[in-house]
Amino acid sequence: MPIYEYECKACGHRLEKLQKISAAPLTDCPSCDAAELTRLVSAAGFRLAGGGWYETDFKSGGKKNLAGDGGSDSGASKAPAESGAAASA
């Protein structure tokens, strides 16, 4: 569930609320009871959790962290080694 930020146009009170995406936006300010709350646009903060999400997960043995190698050249340097191994097999 996302956390939404709200600001009251009447008194300037700001708050955050954990709500379902399908939930209706809040309208009443808890500070001054005016129906002037508006939802703010803010940076999304999220966390991917669980198995299989990250290329940067802990690797064992000789496996490298490909995401930390600098991007596109890590795949290019790996390709000739793989094609050479496949040709000899």
Backbone as CSV, one residue per row, in Angstrom:
resi,resn,N_x,N_y,N_z,CA_x,CA_y,CA_z,C_x,C_y,C_z
1,MET,0.844,-1.185,0.000,0.000,0.000,0.000,0.884,1.242,0.000
2,PRO,0.540,2.207,-0.836,1.340,3.431,-0.892,1.033,4.388,0.267
3,ILE,1.993,5.242,0.525,1.824,6.311,1.515,1.579,7.596,0.741
4,TYR,0.456,8.233,1.014,0.097,9.479,0.343,0.346,10.656,1.272
5,GLU,0.777,11.768,0.689,0.965,13.010,1.435,-0.195,13.941,1.140
6,TYR,-0.666,14.603,2.183,-1.769,15.556,2.058,-1.365,16.876,2.683
7,GLU,-1.970,17.953,2.176,-1.770,19.277,2.757,-3.117,19.980,2.821
8,CYS,-3.372,20.636,3.954,-4.608,21.390,4.126,-4.407,22.797,3.555
9,LYS,-5.284,23.202,2.659,-5.198,24.544,2.070,-5.652,25.624,3.051
10,ALA,-6.408,25.239,4.067,-6.900,26.217,5.045,-5.839,26.569,6.089
11,CYS,-5.206,25.546,6.683,-4.278,25.821,7.784,-2.830,25.442,7.480
12,GLY,-2.580,24.754,6.355,-1.216,24.386,5.984,-0.707,23.106,6.628
13,HIS,-1.548,22.426,7.395,-1.158,21.173,8.057,-0.824,20.113,7.011
14,ARG,0.261,19.383,7.224,0.662,18.304,6.319,0.616,16.986,7.068
15,LEU,0.229,15.924,6.344,0.197,14.608,6.951,0.448,13.541,5.901
16,GLU,0.817,12.366,6.355,1.000,11.204,5.498,-0.010,10.151,5.925
17,LYS,-0.540,9.419,4.957,-1.546,8.404,5.255,-1.280,7.172,4.402
18,LEU,-1.230,6.012,5.028,-1.083,4.742,4.340,-2.468,4.311,3.881
19,GLN,-2.666,4.247,2.556,-3.979,3.936,1.992,-3.853,2.972,0.824
20,LYS,-4.927,2.253,0.566,-4.997,1.437,-0.637,-5.079,2.361,-1.849
21,ILE,-4.643,1.860,-2.986,-4.713,2.654,-4.212,-6.166,2.966,-4.558
22,SER,-7.052,2.023,-4.283,-8.467,2.191,-4.616,-9.233,3.050,-3.609
23,ALA,-8.607,3.429,-2.494,-9.281,4.231,-1.463,-9.510,5.664,-1.947
24,ALA,-10.611,6.232,-1.530,-10.924,7.627,-1.871,-9.961,8.560,-1.146
25,PRO,-9.551,9.658,-1.781,-8.660,10.621,-1.116,-9.324,11.233,0.109
26,LEU,-8.509,11.564,1.101,-9.021,12.232,2.298,-9.421,13.664,1.940
27,THR,-10.420,14.192,2.641,-10.857,15.563,2.388,-10.866,16.424,3.644
28,ASP,-11.078,15.826,4.815,-11.183,16.592,6.054,-9.859,16.641,6.790
29,CYS,-9.429,17.849,7.128,-8.182,18.060,7.852,-8.347,17.645,9.312
30,PRO,-7.428,16.811,9.843,-7.535,16.424,11.252,-7.148,17.548,12.209
31,SER,-6.491,18.584,11.714,-6.049,19.680,12.552,-7.127,20.754,12.723
32,CYS,-7.745,21.185,11.609,-8.717,22.286,11.694,-10.135,21.872,11.280
33,ASP,-10.333,20.623,10.901,-11.629,20.066,10.491,-12.214,20.697,9.228
34,ALA,-11.432,21.429,8.481,-11.904,21.996,7.215,-11.813,20.924,6.125
35,ALA,-12.678,21.007,5.147,-12.678,20.056,4.031,-11.778,20.576,2.911
36,GLU,-10.510,20.826,3.249,-9.571,21.460,2.328,-8.310,20.637,2.075
37,LEU,-8.322,19.337,2.381,-7.134,18.522,2.146,-6.965,18.234,0.662
38,THR,-5.746,18.357,0.192,-5.424,17.979,-1.182,-4.243,17.027,-1.154
39,ARG,-4.274,16.052,-2.047,-3.193,15.075,-2.145,-2.033,15.709,-2.892
40,LEU,-0.834,15.567,-2.346,0.364,16.128,-2.953,1.044,15.099,-3.843
41,VAL,1.750,15.578,-4.828,2.572,14.720,-5.670,3.953,14.686,-5.034
42,SER,4.421,13.506,-4.701,5.724,13.399,-4.053,6.495,12.238,-4.655
43,ALA,7.756,12.170,-4.326,8.614,11.101,-4.831,8.166,9.773,-4.251
44,ALA,8.092,8.793,-5.106,7.684,7.464,-4.662,8.854,6.752,-4.011
45,GLY,8.614,6.228,-2.851,9.602,5.409,-2.180,9.083,3.988,-2.131
46,PHE,9.880,3.042,-2.603,9.424,1.666,-2.569,10.600,0.740,-2.338
47,ARG,10.282,-0.458,-1.951,11.306,-1.441,-1.669,10.874,-2.757,-2.286
48,LEU,11.740,-3.349,-3.060,11.481,-4.661,-3.612,11.990,-5.690,-2.614
49,ALA,11.133,-6.591,-2.198,11.520,-7.591,-1.212,11.160,-8.975,-1.716
50,GLY,11.889,-9.948,-1.243,11.600,-11.319,-1.631,12.710,-11.880,-2.486
51,GLY,12.610,-13.150,-2.772,13.641,-13.813,-3.556,13.523,-13.517,-5.038
52,GLY,14.650,-13.407,-5.702,14.672,-13.271,-7.139,14.476,-11.882,-7.698
53,TRP,14.477,-10.867,-6.888,14.227,-9.514,-7.384,15.488,-8.813,-7.840
54,TYR,16.602,-9.066,-7.197,17.767,-8.227,-7.385,18.885,-8.928,-8.131
55,GLU,19.535,-8.211,-9.032,20.777,-8.690,-9.619,21.897,-8.541,-8.596
56,THR,21.711,-7.666,-7.622,22.741,-7.379,-6.630,22.627,-8.251,-5.396
57,ASP,21.822,-9.299,-5.441,21.729,-10.210,-4.302,23.093,-10.814,-4.006
58,PHE,23.218,-11.359,-2.824,24.480,-11.983,-2.453,24.724,-13.188,-3.337
59,LYS,25.871,-13.209,-3.962,26.247,-14.290,-4.868,27.272,-15.177,-4.164
60,SER,27.312,-16.440,-4.525,28.293,-17.340,-3.935,29.301,-17.761,-5.004
61,GLY,30.450,-18.152,-4.559,31.472,-18.634,-5.480,32.050,-17.527,-6.325
62,GLY,32.273,-17.810,-7.624,32.899,-16.863,-8.524,31.916,-15.971,-9.261
63,LYS,30.663,-16.004,-8.894,29.671,-15.174,-9.581,29.894,-13.714,-9.236
64,LYS,29.787,-12.853,-10.226,30.004,-11.425,-10.033,28.688,-10.693,-9.877
65,ASN,28.772,-9.558,-9.263,27.635,-8.656,-9.163,27.629,-7.820,-10.437
66,LEU,26.812,-8.172,-11.407,26.824,-7.518,-12.714,26.359,-6.071,-12.646
67,ALA,25.475,-5.748,-11.723,24.955,-4.393,-11.632,26.031,-3.409,-11.180
68,GLY,27.027,-3.856,-10.456,28.061,-2.969,-9.951,29.274,-2.851,-10.857
69,ASP,29.275,-3.552,-11.995,30.429,-3.539,-12.882,30.499,-2.333,-13.794
70,GLY,29.466,-1.541,-13.876,29.514,-0.361,-14.713,28.549,-0.425,-15.881
71,GLY,27.695,-1.402,-15.907,26.624,-1.377,-16.891,26.839,-2.243,-18.103
72,SER,26.795,-1.621,-19.296,26.684,-2.345,-20.551,27.929,-3.146,-20.921
73,ASP,29.125,-2.730,-20.509,30.317,-3.456,-20.925,30.462,-4.791,-20.210
74,SER,29.755,-5.014,-19.086,29.858,-6.285,-18.390,29.241,-7.402,-19.214
75,GLY,28.149,-7.148,-19.925,27.535,-8.149,-20.779,28.359,-8.394,-22.020
76,ALA,29.021,-7.351,-22.557,29.816,-7.481,-23.767,31.081,-8.286,-23.493
77,SER,31.702,-8.109,-22.336,32.917,-8.840,-22.039,32.620,-10.289,-21.701
78,LYS,31.421,-10.587,-21.271,31.042,-11.939,-20.897,30.676,-12.769,-22.128
79,ALA,30.137,-12.145,-23.168,29.637,-12.854,-24.336,30.709,-13.659,-25.067
80,PRO,31.941,-13.154,-25.354,32.928,-13.947,-26.069,33.353,-15.189,-25.298
81,ALA,33.451,-15.105,-23.986,33.837,-16.256,-23.189,32.784,-17.349,-23.292
82,GLU,31.533,-16.973,-23.279,30.454,-17.939,-23.374,30.405,-18.563,-24.759
83,SER,30.586,-17.765,-25.819,30.525,-18.301,-27.164,31.711,-19.210,-27.443
84,GLY,32.871,-18.906,-26.886,34.040,-19.761,-27.044,33.849,-21.095,-26.349
85,ALA,33.244,-21.067,-25.182,33.000,-22.287,-24.432,31.971,-23.149,-25.143
86,ALA,30.972,-22.517,-25.766,29.933,-23.258,-26.472,30.501,-23.880,-27.744
87,ALA,31.450,-23.226,-28.404,32.027,-23.736,-29.643,32.910,-24.950,-29.370
88,SER,33.611,-24.968,-28.220,34.484,-26.086,-27.906,33.726,-27.290,-27.397
89,ALA,32.482,-27.130,-26.975,31.701,-28.236,-26.421,31.048,-29.093,-27.448
